[in-house]
Amino acid sequence: MGVEIAGAGLDSLLDPFSRCLDAESALRVTEFRVDQGVQARVHHLAERANNGALSEDELNEYESHINAADLISILKLKAGLLLKADDD
């Protein structure tokens, strides 16, 4: 599956979800920040990955964090677009 197809599939799942948000919820999504402890763990795993020192379990954990961060970024973008559309 190509990146464009995968992205379109994800978009078709998340667009209806984002339309469920009211303005207050959308604002809260845009303001969401990852816990500092989680950020520190991801930074640690990233350093180990850059040095080629990740165990298989650490690699799985790191990939999970990256996937979650990507999903959160997309949701934040969609919530921001929803808020912008409400302002127009």
N, CA, C and O atoms as CSV, one atom per row, in Angstrom:
chain,resi,resn,atom,element,x,y,z
A,1,MET,N,N,0.860,-1.172,0.000
A,1,MET,CA,C,0.000,0.000,0.000
A,1,MET,C,C,0.903,1.230,0.000
A,1,MET,O,O,1.807,1.340,0.827
A,2,GLY,N,N,0.657,2.155,-0.928
A,2,GLY,CA,C,1.446,3.373,-1.005
A,2,GLY,C,C,1.107,4.336,0.109
A,2,GLY,O,O,0.067,4.232,0.760
A,3,VAL,N,N,2.013,5.276,0.312
A,3,VAL,CA,C,1.816,6.269,1.369
A,3,VAL,C,C,0.563,7.097,1.115
A,3,VAL,O,O,-0.177,7.411,2.047
A,4,GLU,N,N,0.323,7.455,-0.158
A,4,GLU,CA,C,-0.867,8.256,-0.473
A,4,GLU,C,C,-2.148,7.506,-0.163
A,4,GLU,O,O,-3.102,8.082,0.361
A,5,ILE,N,N,-2.169,6.214,-0.489
A,5,ILE,CA,C,-3.363,5.406,-0.228
A,5,ILE,C,C,-3.566,5.247,1.272
A,5,ILE,O,O,-4.684,5.384,1.769
A,6,ALA,N,N,-2.484,4.958,1.995
A,6,ALA,CA,C,-2.585,4.819,3.447
A,6,ALA,C,C,-3.047,6.124,4.070
A,6,ALA,O,O,-3.893,6.119,4.965
A,7,GLY,N,N,-2.497,7.251,3.604
A,7,GLY,CA,C,-2.894,8.558,4.126
A,7,GLY,C,C,-4.350,8.865,3.848
A,7,GLY,O,O,-5.052,9.406,4.703
A,8,ALA,N,N,-4.804,8.520,2.654
A,8,ALA,CA,C,-6.208,8.750,2.305
A,8,ALA,C,C,-7.126,7.896,3.166
A,8,ALA,O,O,-8.196,8.344,3.578
A,9,GLY,N,N,-6.705,6.667,3.437
A,9,GLY,CA,C,-7.504,5.787,4.291
A,9,GLY,C,C,-7.606,6.324,5.703
A,9,GLY,O,O,-8.683,6.326,6.300
A,10,LEU,N,N,-6.486,6.777,6.234
A,10,LEU,CA,C,-6.474,7.355,7.579
A,10,LEU,C,C,-7.315,8.621,7.610
A,10,LEU,O,O,-8.069,8.854,8.555
A,11,ASP,N,N,-7.183,9.424,6.583
A,11,ASP,CA,C,-7.957,10.659,6.502
A,11,ASP,C,C,-9.456,10.366,6.494
A,11,ASP,O,O,-10.232,11.072,7.138
A,12,SER,N,N,-9.864,9.325,5.766
A,12,SER,CA,C,-11.297,8.992,5.702
A,12,SER,C,C,-11.810,8.494,7.054
A,12,SER,O,O,-13.009,8.571,7.322
A,13,LEU,N,N,-10.925,7.987,7.902
A,13,LEU,CA,C,-11.320,7.583,9.252
A,13,LEU,C,C,-11.369,8.773,10.210
A,13,LEU,O,O,-12.255,8.858,11.060
A,14,LEU,N,N,-10.422,9.677,10.066
A,14,LEU,CA,C,-10.297,10.766,11.034
A,14,LEU,C,C,-11.165,11.977,10.729
A,14,LEU,O,O,-11.520,12.717,11.647
A,15,ASP,N,N,-11.515,12.199,9.476
A,15,ASP,CA,C,-12.400,13.326,9.155
A,15,ASP,C,C,-13.740,13.233,9.884
A,15,ASP,O,O,-14.150,14.207,10.516
A,16,PRO,N,N,-14.433,12.101,9.818
A,16,PRO,CA,C,-15.698,12.007,10.559
A,16,PRO,C,C,-15.504,12.172,12.064
A,16,PRO,O,O,-16.338,12.769,12.745
A,17,PHE,N,N,-14.394,11.636,12.574
A,17,PHE,CA,C,-14.105,11.797,14.000
A,17,PHE,C,C,-13.948,13.273,14.352
A,17,PHE,O,O,-14.528,13.741,15.332
A,18,SER,N,N,-13.180,13.999,13.569
A,18,SER,CA,C,-12.937,15.406,13.881
A,18,SER,C,C,-14.225,16.228,13.829
A,18,SER,O,O,-14.352,17.221,14.545
A,19,ARG,N,N,-15.173,15.829,12.994
A,19,ARG,CA,C,-16.440,16.556,12.916
A,19,ARG,C,C,-17.315,16.324,14.149
A,19,ARG,O,O,-18.314,17.019,14.337
A,20,CYS,N,N,-16.950,15.358,14.983
A,20,CYS,CA,C,-17.673,15.104,16.236
A,20,CYS,C,C,-17.261,16.085,17.338
A,20,CYS,O,O,-17.929,16.177,18.368
A,21,LEU,N,N,-16.182,16.804,17.126
A,21,LEU,CA,C,-15.671,17.704,18.155
A,21,LEU,C,C,-16.442,19.017,18.162
A,21,LEU,O,O,-16.686,19.612,17.112
A,22,ASP,N,N,-16.823,19.461,19.353
A,22,ASP,CA,C,-17.350,20.819,19.462
A,22,ASP,C,C,-16.146,21.748,19.621
A,22,ASP,O,O,-15.012,21.279,19.718
A,23,ALA,N,N,-16.383,23.050,19.649
A,23,ALA,CA,C,-15.293,24.024,19.699
A,23,ALA,C,C,-14.414,23.841,20.932
A,23,ALA,O,O,-13.190,23.927,20.837
A,24,GLU,N,N,-15.020,23.591,22.077
A,24,GLU,CA,C,-14.244,23.424,23.305
A,24,GLU,C,C,-13.346,22.186,23.221
A,24,GLU,O,O,-12.178,22.236,23.605
A,25,SER,N,N,-13.893,21.083,22.720
A,25,SER,CA,C,-13.102,19.860,22.591
A,25,SER,C,C,-11.986,20.035,21.568
A,25,SER,O,O,-10.862,19.586,21.791
A,26,ALA,N,N,-12.288,20.676,20.466
A,26,ALA,CA,C,-11.272,20.910,19.432
A,26,ALA,C,C,-10.136,21.763,19.993
A,26,ALA,O,O,-8.965,21.499,19.721
A,27,LEU,N,N,-10.480,22.774,20.768
A,27,LEU,CA,C,-9.455,23.618,21.385
A,27,LEU,C,C,-8.582,22.799,22.330
A,27,LEU,O,O,-7.360,22.943,22.343
A,28,ARG,N,N,-9.215,21.952,23.111
A,28,ARG,CA,C,-8.453,21.112,24.050
A,28,ARG,C,C,-7.519,20.164,23.298
A,28,ARG,O,O,-6.406,19.902,23.752
A,29,VAL,N,N,-7.965,19.652,22.156
A,29,VAL,CA,C,-7.099,18.777,21.352
A,29,VAL,C,C,-5.897,19.583,20.845
A,29,VAL,O,O,-4.766,19.101,20.905
A,30,THR,N,N,-6.128,20.790,20.351
A,30,THR,CA,C,-5.014,21.589,19.828
A,30,THR,C,C,-4.020,21.972,20.918
A,30,THR,O,O,-2.843,22.197,20.635
A,31,GLU,N,N,-4.482,22.048,22.152
A,31,GLU,CA,C,-3.607,22.436,23.263
A,31,GLU,C,C,-2.945,21.242,23.950
A,31,GLU,O,O,-2.142,21.421,24.866
A,32,PHE,N,N,-3.274,20.039,23.515
A,32,PHE,CA,C,-2.727,18.827,24.136
A,32,PHE,C,C,-1.207,18.805,24.029
A,32,PHE,O,O,-0.645,19.098,22.974
A,33,ARG,N,N,-0.556,18.459,25.117
A,33,ARG,CA,C,0.897,18.304,25.157
A,33,ARG,C,C,1.225,16.966,25.801
A,33,ARG,O,O,0.555,16.534,26.738
A,34,VAL,N,N,2.254,16.323,25.292
A,34,VAL,CA,C,2.700,15.036,25.818
A,34,VAL,C,C,3.415,15.263,27.149
A,34,VAL,O,O,4.164,16.227,27.310
A,35,ASP,N,N,3.175,14.375,28.082
A,35,ASP,CA,C,3.803,14.410,29.392
A,35,ASP,C,C,5.327,14.453,29.250
A,35,ASP,O,O,5.890,13.802,28.370
A,36,GLN,N,N,5.985,15.218,30.112
A,36,GLN,CA,C,7.439,15.356,30.043
A,36,GLN,C,C,8.161,14.031,30.244
A,36,GLN,O,O,9.206,13.798,29.636
A,37,GLY,N,N,7.620,13.166,31.086
A,37,GLY,CA,C,8.225,11.848,31.282
A,37,GLY,C,C,8.204,11.020,30.011
A,37,GLY,O,O,9.172,10.329,29.692
A,38,VAL,N,N,7.100,11.094,29.289
A,38,VAL,CA,C,6.989,10.371,28.019
A,38,VAL,C,C,7.960,10.979,27.007
A,38,VAL,O,O,8.637,10.254,26.278
A,39,GLN,N,N,8.026,12.306,26.965
A,39,GLN,CA,C,8.958,12.970,26.047
A,39,GLN,C,C,10.396,12.557,26.338
A,39,GLN,O,O,11.171,12.315,25.412
A,40,ALA,N,N,10.755,12.475,27.612
A,40,ALA,CA,C,12.110,12.072,27.987
A,40,ALA,C,C,12.389,10.639,27.539
A,40,ALA,O,O,13.482,10.337,27.061
A,41,ARG,N,N,11.401,9.758,27.695
A,41,ARG,CA,C,11.576,8.361,27.284
A,41,ARG,C,C,11.763,8.271,25.776
A,41,ARG,O,O,12.625,7.531,25.303
A,42,VAL,N,N,10.968,9.011,25.021
A,42,VAL,CA,C,11.088,8.989,23.564
A,42,VAL,C,C,12.459,9.531,23.151
A,42,VAL,O,O,13.098,8.983,22.253
A,43,HIS,N,N,12.906,10.593,23.797
A,43,HIS,CA,C,14.215,11.163,23.500
A,43,HIS,C,C,15.318,10.122,23.764
A,43,HIS,O,O,16.239,9.967,22.962
A,44,HIS,N,N,15.211,9.423,24.881
A,44,HIS,CA,C,16.176,8.371,25.220
A,44,HIS,C,C,16.177,7.279,24.144
A,44,HIS,O,O,17.236,6.852,23.685
A,45,LEU,N,N,14.986,6.835,23.751
A,45,LEU,CA,C,14.890,5.798,22.724
A,45,LEU,C,C,15.435,6.299,21.387
A,45,LEU,O,O,16.074,5.546,20.653
A,46,ALA,N,N,15.182,7.566,21.074
A,46,ALA,CA,C,15.686,8.138,19.820
A,46,ALA,C,C,17.211,8.145,19.803
A,46,ALA,O,O,17.829,7.818,18.790
A,47,GLU,N,N,17.804,8.514,20.916
A,47,GLU,CA,C,19.271,8.501,20.994
A,47,GLU,C,C,19.817,7.094,20.804
A,47,GLU,O,O,20.791,6.889,20.079
A,48,ARG,N,N,19.184,6.129,21.458
A,48,ARG,CA,C,19.623,4.735,21.307
A,48,ARG,C,C,19.418,4.257,19.872
A,48,ARG,O,O,20.245,3.516,19.342
A,49,ALA,N,N,18.322,4.677,19.242
A,49,ALA,CA,C,18.067,4.294,17.850
A,49,ALA,C,C,19.143,4.878,16.936
A,49,ALA,O,O,19.643,4.194,16.043
A,50,ASN,N,N,19.494,6.136,17.159
A,50,ASN,CA,C,20.527,6.776,16.340
A,50,ASN,C,C,21.876,6.094,16.487
A,50,ASN,O,O,22.699,6.138,15.574
A,51,ASN,N,N,22.106,5.465,17.627
A,51,ASN,CA,C,23.362,4.743,17.869
A,51,ASN,C,C,23.264,3.264,17.507
A,51,ASN,O,O,24.226,2.514,17.677
A,52,GLY,N,N,22.097,2.846,17.006
A,52,GLY,CA,C,21.903,1.447,16.632
A,52,GLY,C,C,21.912,0.509,17.824
A,52,GLY,O,O,22.328,-0.645,17.717
A,53,ALA,N,N,21.444,1.018,18.974
A,53,ALA,CA,C,21.549,0.240,20.215
A,53,ALA,C,C,20.202,-0.198,20.776
A,53,ALA,O,O,20.139,-0.635,21.925
A,54,LEU,N,N,19.127,-0.096,20.007
A,54,LEU,CA,C,17.811,-0.484,20.518
A,54,LEU,C,C,17.645,-1.996,20.526
A,54,LEU,O,O,18.022,-2.686,19.578
A,55,SER,N,N,17.076,-2.491,21.608
A,55,SER,CA,C,16.660,-3.893,21.625
A,55,SER,C,C,15.380,-4.003,20.805
A,55,SER,O,O,14.802,-2.988,20.416
A,56,GLU,N,N,14.943,-5.207,20.545
A,56,GLU,CA,C,13.699,-5.400,19.789
A,56,GLU,C,C,12.508,-4.799,20.539
A,56,GLU,O,O,11.646,-4.165,19.930
A,57,ASP,N,N,12.461,-4.998,21.852
A,57,ASP,CA,C,11.374,-4.422,22.653
A,57,ASP,C,C,11.404,-2.898,22.618
A,57,ASP,O,O,10.360,-2.253,22.513
A,58,GLU,N,N,12.599,-2.329,22.705
A,58,GLU,CA,C,12.722,-0.869,22.648
A,58,GLU,C,C,12.315,-0.343,21.277
A,58,GLU,O,O,11.669,0.700,21.178
A,59,LEU,N,N,12.686,-1.051,20.231
A,59,LEU,CA,C,12.298,-0.647,18.883
A,59,LEU,C,C,10.780,-0.637,18.747
A,59,LEU,O,O,10.212,0.303,18.192
A,60,ASN,N,N,10.123,-1.676,19.251
A,60,ASN,CA,C,8.658,-1.738,19.209
A,60,ASN,C,C,8.044,-0.586,19.996
A,60,ASN,O,O,7.079,0.037,19.552
A,61,GLU,N,N,8.610,-0.309,21.163
A,61,GLU,CA,C,8.120,0.806,21.976
A,61,GLU,C,C,8.314,2.132,21.247
A,61,GLU,O,O,7.405,2.961,21.204
A,62,TYR,N,N,9.492,2.328,20.680
A,62,TYR,CA,C,9.808,3.570,19.961
A,62,TYR,C,C,8.857,3.757,18.781
A,62,TYR,O,O,8.319,4.847,18.586
A,63,GLU,N,N,8.649,2.714,18.002
A,63,GLU,CA,C,7.733,2.792,16.860
A,63,GLU,C,C,6.314,3.108,17.315
A,63,GLU,O,O,5.602,3.859,16.650
A,64,SER,N,N,5.900,2.541,18.442
A,64,SER,CA,C,4.566,2.834,18.979
A,64,SER,C,C,4.438,4.312,19.344
A,64,SER,O,O,3.421,4.948,19.063
A,65,HIS,N,N,5.479,4.844,19.970
A,65,HIS,CA,C,5.466,6.274,20.316
A,65,HIS,C,C,5.403,7.143,19.062
A,65,HIS,O,O,4.656,8.121,19.018
A,66,ILE,N,N,6.178,6.791,18.054
A,66,ILE,CA,C,6.195,7.563,16.804
A,66,ILE,C,C,4.826,7.511,16.133
A,66,ILE,O,O,4.320,8.533,15.670
A,67,ASN,N,N,4.230,6.327,16.080
A,67,ASN,CA,C,2.899,6.193,15.473
A,67,ASN,C,C,1.858,7.005,16.243
A,67,ASN,O,O,1.013,7.670,15.643
A,68,ALA,N,N,1.923,6.947,17.567
A,68,ALA,CA,C,0.981,7.726,18.380
A,68,ALA,C,C,1.189,9.218,18.162
A,68,ALA,O,O,0.222,9.971,18.052
A,69,ALA,N,N,2.445,9.648,18.099
A,69,ALA,CA,C,2.736,11.066,17.873
A,69,ALA,C,C,2.204,11.516,16.521
A,69,ALA,O,O,1.671,12.619,16.399
A,70,ASP,N,N,2.345,10.673,15.506
A,70,ASP,CA,C,1.806,11.007,14.181
A,70,ASP,C,C,0.294,11.157,14.234
A,70,ASP,O,O,-0.257,12.104,13.673
A,71,LEU,N,N,-0.373,10.237,14.896
A,71,LEU,CA,C,-1.833,10.290,15.014
A,71,LEU,C,C,-2.268,11.541,15.774
A,71,LEU,O,O,-3.206,12.223,15.362
A,72,ILE,N,N,-1.597,11.840,16.870
A,72,ILE,CA,C,-1.930,13.031,17.655
A,72,ILE,C,C,-1.720,14.289,16.820
A,72,ILE,O,O,-2.526,15.217,16.888
A,73,SER,N,N,-0.658,14.327,16.042
A,73,SER,CA,C,-0.395,15.499,15.182
A,73,SER,C,C,-1.503,15.696,14.165
A,73,SER,O,O,-1.945,16.820,13.928
A,74,ILE,N,N,-1.949,14.607,13.567
A,74,ILE,CA,C,-3.039,14.702,12.587
A,74,ILE,C,C,-4.322,15.177,13.261
A,74,ILE,O,O,-5.025,16.032,12.722
A,75,LEU,N,N,-4.630,14.628,14.435
A,75,LEU,CA,C,-5.841,15.042,15.150
A,75,LEU,C,C,-5.766,16.521,15.542
A,75,LEU,O,O,-6.763,17.239,15.464
A,76,LYS,N,N,-4.586,16.968,15.962
A,76,LYS,CA,C,-4.425,18.376,16.321
A,76,LYS,C,C,-4.620,19.266,15.101
A,76,LYS,O,O,-5.246,20.322,15.195
A,77,LEU,N,N,-4.089,18.845,13.962
A,77,LEU,CA,C,-4.269,19.611,12.728
A,77,LEU,C,C,-5.745,19.690,12.352
A,77,LEU,O,O,-6.247,20.763,12.017
A,78,LYS,N,N,-6.434,18.561,12.408
A,78,LYS,CA,C,-7.851,18.547,12.044
A,78,LYS,C,C,-8.683,19.387,13.017
A,78,LYS,O,O,-9.614,20.078,12.602
A,79,ALA,N,N,-8.353,19.329,14.296
A,79,ALA,CA,C,-9.065,20.152,15.276
A,79,ALA,C,C,-8.810,21.632,15.011
A,79,ALA,O,O,-9.724,22.449,15.121
A,80,GLY,N,N,-7.576,21.978,14.664
A,80,GLY,CA,C,-7.256,23.366,14.343
A,80,GLY,C,C,-8.006,23.853,13.113
A,80,GLY,O,O,-8.478,24.989,13.075
A,81,LEU,N,N,-8.114,22.991,12.110
A,81,LEU,CA,C,-8.869,23.349,10.908
A,81,LEU,C,C,-10.349,23.544,11.221
A,81,LEU,O,O,-10.999,24.436,10.676
A,82,LEU,N,N,-10.869,22.700,12.102
A,82,LEU,CA,C,-12.268,22.836,12.524
A,82,LEU,C,C,-12.492,24.179,13.216
A,82,LEU,O,O,-13.482,24.860,12.949
A,83,LEU,N,N,-11.581,24.558,14.098
A,83,LEU,CA,C,-11.696,25.842,14.787
A,83,LEU,C,C,-11.585,27.001,13.810
A,83,LEU,O,O,-12.311,27.988,13.930
A,84,LYS,N,N,-10.685,26.889,12.847
A,84,LYS,CA,C,-10.526,27.943,11.848
A,84,LYS,C,C,-11.788,28.094,11.014
A,84,LYS,O,O,-12.203,29.209,10.699
A,85,ALA,N,N,-12.398,26.966,10.658
A,85,ALA,CA,C,-13.626,27.000,9.867
A,85,ALA,C,C,-14.759,27.641,10.665
A,85,ALA,O,O,-15.608,28.331,10.100
A,86,ASP,N,N,-14.771,27.412,11.978
A,86,ASP,CA,C,-15.790,28.032,12.833
A,86,ASP,C,C,-15.620,29.546,12.907
A,86,ASP,O,O,-16.596,30.282,13.045
A,87,ASP,N,N,-14.361,30.007,12.813
A,87,ASP,CA,C,-14.081,31.445,12.860
A,87,ASP,C,C,-14.470,32.150,11.567
A,87,ASP,O,O,-14.779,33.342,11.576
A,88,ASP,N,N,-14.455,31.415,10.450
A,88,ASP,CA,C,-14.750,32.027,9.145
A,88,ASP,C,C,-16.218,32.282,8.933
A,88,ASP,O,O,-16.610,32.791,7.883
